[in-house]
Amino acid sequence: MTNPRIGILALQGDVREHHRMLAECDATPVSVRRPEELLAVDALVVPGGESTTMFKLAAAFDLLEPLRKQVAAGMPTFGTCAGMIMLADHLRDGVEGQQTIGGIDMTVRRNAFGRQVDSFEADVSLDRIDARADAPPFHAVFIRAPWVEGVGESAEVIARIASGPAAGRIVAVRQGDLLATAFHPEIAGDTRIHRYFVELVKGA
Ligand SMILES: NC(=O)CC[C@H](N)C(=O)O
């Protein structure tokens, strides 16, 4: 598959940044707001933003069930930050009634890093994504980010925080063709994780 059509869930959040990244990675980005648009793409990105709002809008736009169906049917999907929350099977510290799309057998805690460190940057090692011996770490941007408290057997931990008080926290997970990061690779200017996803889509 050359230039796969990758939808970006465009209800809310940093849609434009994902458009730019995917275009740089030889994919064709398309905004998805309606069920018909969802059925016309090869894969999906769920952007960063605010998962509570994204959930409400997805429900209001009649997208929640179609999203669940497509993800369950194996559509490659990549969620960043709020998008990671949306892909979690189990959510902690969601607001009353908040639901997710689900798909990845992981427990995600919303706003986990706490108020003192609303936003921060940290290097994470990407051994599973960039196996070159001299691969530089990925400079990750976290904005009111979640972390992953645990993953089930079928999910694979891709990255953890390397140092500091949150050292060891899981911040990237893959399960089959589903990928999620607690940080925002779409605003870091480093295309490695988007490229990895595009390759995964091509192989799916
Ligand atoms: N930068 C982000 O995507 C923040 C996620 C946000 N805290 C949420 O709950 O959805």
The ligand as a MOL file (V3000), in Angstrom:
LIG
                    3D

  0  0  0     0  0            999 V3000
M  V30 BEGIN CTAB
M  V30 COUNTS 10 9 0 0 0
M  V30 BEGIN ATOM
M  V30 1 N -2.7670 16.9010 26.0190 0
M  V30 2 C -3.7840 16.1010 26.1700 0
M  V30 3 O -4.2540 15.4210 25.2430 0
M  V30 4 C -4.3620 16.1030 27.5380 0
M  V30 5 C -5.3300 15.0090 27.8230 0
M  V30 6 C -6.3520 15.4990 28.8310 0
M  V30 7 N -5.8000 15.7180 30.1120 0
M  V30 8 C -7.5210 14.5120 28.8600 0
M  V30 9 O -7.9590 14.1220 29.8740 0
M  V30 10 O -7.9960 14.1590 27.8220 0
M  V30 END ATOM
M  V30 BEGIN BOND
M  V30 1 1 1 2
M  V30 2 2 2 3
M  V30 3 1 2 4
M  V30 4 1 4 5
M  V30 5 1 5 6
M  V30 6 1 6 7
M  V30 7 1 6 8
M  V30 8 2 8 9
M  V30 9 1 8 10
M  V30 END BOND
M  V30 END CTAB
M  END
